[in-house]
Amino acid sequence: MAECSNSGSCGKSSCEGCASKGQSNPQNFMAEQNIFSDVKHVIGVVSGKGGVGKSFVTGSLANAMAAKGYKVGILDADITGPSIPKMYGLTGAAQADDNGIYPMETANGIKVMSINLLLPTEDTPVIWRGPVLANMVKQFWTDVVWDQIDYLFVDMPPGTGDVPLTVFQSLP
């Protein structure tokens, strides 16, 4: 029998019929977080259906953890239907410098990044295709200066499209 090219990591002694035949390492899509960020835990709030309370659950979890003294952030990954800033009464534009984009902070200290904090007005429509949406969410991880965060809650859009797949592949 032939030796496994995956160093036996799959537990088989032969690569015949193996989907990763000839590949020594699976492709890694993990995105590096901003060098000025230290996010310890990432928790996604997900549902296949819209209008079921994902944003409400995200905000409630963030509020509960902040009340316990943890440093908390919310990444609003629902690019075409962002609601987190409105829930917290955040308006205006997020600031940026050479280090990256800085999330806005709620009255109870939760850091928030959402597309409507980067648009000319909070009700400016976002009419983008999947890859652009997914890349924007990835940039919320790579370009945003989260600083020290114990729990980053990700408010996901409904369904199983490009954005949720990118989050699952790119964020730890």
Contacts in CASP RR format, 6 or more apart in sequence:
PFRMAT RR
TARGET T0000
AUTHOR 0000-0000-0000
METHOD contacts of the structure
MODEL  1
MAECSNSGSCGKSSCEGCASKGQSNPQNFMAEQNIFSDVKHVIGVVSGKG
GVGKSFVTGSLANAMAAKGYKVGILDADITGPSIPKMYGLTGAAQADDNG
IYPMETANGIKVMSINLLLPTEDTPVIWRGPVLANMVKQFWTDVVWDQID
YLFVDMPPGTGDVPLTVFQSLP
1 13 0 8 1.000
1 14 0 8 1.000
2 14 0 8 1.000
2 15 0 8 1.000
2 16 0 8 1.000
3 13 0 8 1.000
4 10 0 8 1.000
4 11 0 8 1.000
4 12 0 8 1.000
4 13 0 8 1.000
4 14 0 8 1.000
4 15 0 8 1.000
4 18 0 8 1.000
5 15 0 8 1.000
5 21 0 8 1.000
5 22 0 8 1.000
5 23 0 8 1.000
5 24 0 8 1.000
6 15 0 8 1.000
6 18 0 8 1.000
6 20 0 8 1.000
6 23 0 8 1.000
6 24 0 8 1.000
7 24 0 8 1.000
10 18 0 8 1.000
10 20 0 8 1.000
12 18 0 8 1.000
15 21 0 8 1.000
15 22 0 8 1.000
20 26 0 8 1.000
29 169 0 8 1.000
29 170 0 8 1.000
30 169 0 8 1.000
30 170 0 8 1.000
30 171 0 8 1.000
30 172 0 8 1.000
31 138 0 8 1.000
31 141 0 8 1.000
31 142 0 8 1.000
31 170 0 8 1.000
31 171 0 8 1.000
32 142 0 8 1.000
33 39 0 8 1.000
33 141 0 8 1.000
33 142 0 8 1.000
33 146 0 8 1.000
34 99 0 8 1.000
34 100 0 8 1.000
34 141 0 8 1.000
34 142 0 8 1.000
34 143 0 8 1.000
34 144 0 8 1.000
34 145 0 8 1.000
34 146 0 8 1.000
36 99 0 8 1.000
36 100 0 8 1.000
36 145 0 8 1.000
36 146 0 8 1.000
36 147 0 8 1.000
37 144 0 8 1.000
37 145 0 8 1.000
37 146 0 8 1.000
37 147 0 8 1.000
37 149 0 8 1.000
38 146 0 8 1.000
38 147 0 8 1.000
38 148 0 8 1.000
38 149 0 8 1.000
39 146 0 8 1.000
39 149 0 8 1.000
39 152 0 8 1.000
40 149 0 8 1.000
40 150 0 8 1.000
40 151 0 8 1.000
41 150 0 8 1.000
41 151 0 8 1.000
41 152 0 8 1.000
42 152 0 8 1.000
42 154 0 8 1.000
42 171 0 8 1.000
42 172 0 8 1.000
43 61 0 8 1.000
43 151 0 8 1.000
43 152 0 8 1.000
43 153 0 8 1.000
43 154 0 8 1.000
44 58 0 8 1.000
44 153 0 8 1.000
44 154 0 8 1.000
44 155 0 8 1.000
44 156 0 8 1.000
44 167 0 8 1.000
45 54 0 8 1.000
45 55 0 8 1.000
45 57 0 8 1.000
45 58 0 8 1.000
45 61 0 8 1.000
45 153 0 8 1.000
45 154 0 8 1.000
45 155 0 8 1.000
45 156 0 8 1.000
46 54 0 8 1.000
46 156 0 8 1.000
46 164 0 8 1.000
47 53 0 8 1.000
47 54 0 8 1.000
47 156 0 8 1.000
47 158 0 8 1.000
47 159 0 8 1.000
48 158 0 8 1.000
48 159 0 8 1.000
48 160 0 8 1.000
49 158 0 8 1.000
49 159 0 8 1.000
50 158 0 8 1.000
50 159 0 8 1.000
51 158 0 8 1.000
52 158 0 8 1.000
54 78 0 8 1.000
54 155 0 8 1.000
54 156 0 8 1.000
54 158 0 8 1.000
55 78 0 8 1.000
55 83 0 8 1.000
55 84 0 8 1.000
55 87 0 8 1.000
55 155 0 8 1.000
56 87 0 8 1.000
58 74 0 8 1.000
58 84 0 8 1.000
58 153 0 8 1.000
58 154 0 8 1.000
58 155 0 8 1.000
59 74 0 8 1.000
59 84 0 8 1.000
59 87 0 8 1.000
59 110 0 8 1.000
59 153 0 8 1.000
59 155 0 8 1.000
61 151 0 8 1.000
61 153 0 8 1.000
62 72 0 8 1.000
62 73 0 8 1.000
62 74 0 8 1.000
62 110 0 8 1.000
62 151 0 8 1.000
62 153 0 8 1.000
63 108 0 8 1.000
63 110 0 8 1.000
65 72 0 8 1.000
65 150 0 8 1.000
65 151 0 8 1.000
66 72 0 8 1.000
66 108 0 8 1.000
66 109 0 8 1.000
66 110 0 8 1.000
67 108 0 8 1.000
70 150 0 8 1.000
70 151 0 8 1.000
71 147 0 8 1.000
71 148 0 8 1.000
71 149 0 8 1.000
71 150 0 8 1.000
71 151 0 8 1.000
72 109 0 8 1.000
72 110 0 8 1.000
72 111 0 8 1.000
72 149 0 8 1.000
72 150 0 8 1.000
72 151 0 8 1.000
72 152 0 8 1.000
72 153 0 8 1.000
73 103 0 8 1.000
73 110 0 8 1.000
73 111 0 8 1.000
73 112 0 8 1.000
73 146 0 8 1.000
73 149 0 8 1.000
73 151 0 8 1.000
73 152 0 8 1.000
73 153 0 8 1.000
74 84 0 8 1.000
74 110 0 8 1.000
74 111 0 8 1.000
74 112 0 8 1.000
74 113 0 8 1.000
74 152 0 8 1.000
74 153 0 8 1.000
74 154 0 8 1.000
74 155 0 8 1.000
75 113 0 8 1.000
75 137 0 8 1.000
75 140 0 8 1.000
75 141 0 8 1.000
75 144 0 8 1.000
75 152 0 8 1.000
75 153 0 8 1.000
75 154 0 8 1.000
75 155 0 8 1.000
76 82 0 8 1.000
76 83 0 8 1.000
76 84 0 8 1.000
76 85 0 8 1.000
76 112 0 8 1.000
76 113 0 8 1.000
76 114 0 8 1.000
76 115 0 8 1.000
76 155 0 8 1.000
77 137 0 8 1.000
77 140 0 8 1.000
77 154 0 8 1.000
77 155 0 8 1.000
77 156 0 8 1.000
77 157 0 8 1.000
77 163 0 8 1.000
77 164 0 8 1.000
77 167 0 8 1.000
78 155 0 8 1.000
78 156 0 8 1.000
78 157 0 8 1.000
78 158 0 8 1.000
78 163 0 8 1.000
79 115 0 8 1.000
79 126 0 8 1.000
79 128 0 8 1.000
79 133 0 8 1.000
79 136 0 8 1.000
79 137 0 8 1.000
79 157 0 8 1.000
79 163 0 8 1.000
80 126 0 8 1.000
80 128 0 8 1.000
80 133 0 8 1.000
80 157 0 8 1.000
81 126 0 8 1.000
81 157 0 8 1.000
82 114 0 8 1.000
82 115 0 8 1.000
82 116 0 8 1.000
83 155 0 8 1.000
84 90 0 8 1.000
84 112 0 8 1.000
84 114 0 8 1.000
84 155 0 8 1.000
85 91 0 8 1.000
85 104 0 8 1.000
85 112 0 8 1.000
85 114 0 8 1.000
85 116 0 8 1.000
85 117 0 8 1.000
85 122 0 8 1.000
86 116 0 8 1.000
86 122 0 8 1.000
88 106 0 8 1.000
88 107 0 8 1.000
88 110 0 8 1.000
88 112 0 8 1.000
89 106 0 8 1.000
90 104 0 8 1.000
90 106 0 8 1.000
90 112 0 8 1.000
90 114 0 8 1.000
90 117 0 8 1.000
91 122 0 8 1.000
92 104 0 8 1.000
92 117 0 8 1.000
92 122 0 8 1.000
93 117 0 8 1.000
93 118 0 8 1.000
94 101 0 8 1.000
94 102 0 8 1.000
94 103 0 8 1.000
94 104 0 8 1.000
94 113 0 8 1.000
94 117 0 8 1.000
94 118 0 8 1.000
95 101 0 8 1.000
95 102 0 8 1.000
96 102 0 8 1.000
99 145 0 8 1.000
100 143 0 8 1.000
100 144 0 8 1.000
100 145 0 8 1.000
101 113 0 8 1.000
101 118 0 8 1.000
101 143 0 8 1.000
101 144 0 8 1.000
101 145 0 8 1.000
102 144 0 8 1.000
102 145 0 8 1.000
103 111 0 8 1.000
103 112 0 8 1.000
103 113 0 8 1.000
103 117 0 8 1.000
103 144 0 8 1.000
103 145 0 8 1.000
103 146 0 8 1.000
104 111 0 8 1.000
104 112 0 8 1.000
104 113 0 8 1.000
104 117 0 8 1.000
105 111 0 8 1.000
105 112 0 8 1.000
106 112 0 8 1.000
111 146 0 8 1.000
111 147 0 8 1.000
111 149 0 8 1.000
113 140 0 8 1.000
113 144 0 8 1.000
115 126 0 8 1.000
115 136 0 8 1.000
116 122 0 8 1.000
116 123 0 8 1.000
116 124 0 8 1.000
119 126 0 8 1.000
126 133 0 8 1.000
128 136 0 8 1.000
130 161 0 8 1.000
130 162 0 8 1.000
130 163 0 8 1.000
131 162 0 8 1.000
133 162 0 8 1.000
133 163 0 8 1.000
134 162 0 8 1.000
134 163 0 8 1.000
134 165 0 8 1.000
134 166 0 8 1.000
135 166 0 8 1.000
137 163 0 8 1.000
137 166 0 8 1.000
137 167 0 8 1.000
137 170 0 8 1.000
138 166 0 8 1.000
138 170 0 8 1.000
141 170 0 8 1.000
141 171 0 8 1.000
146 152 0 8 1.000
154 167 0 8 1.000
154 171 0 8 1.000
156 163 0 8 1.000
156 164 0 8 1.000
156 167 0 8 1.000
157 163 0 8 1.000
157 164 0 8 1.000
END
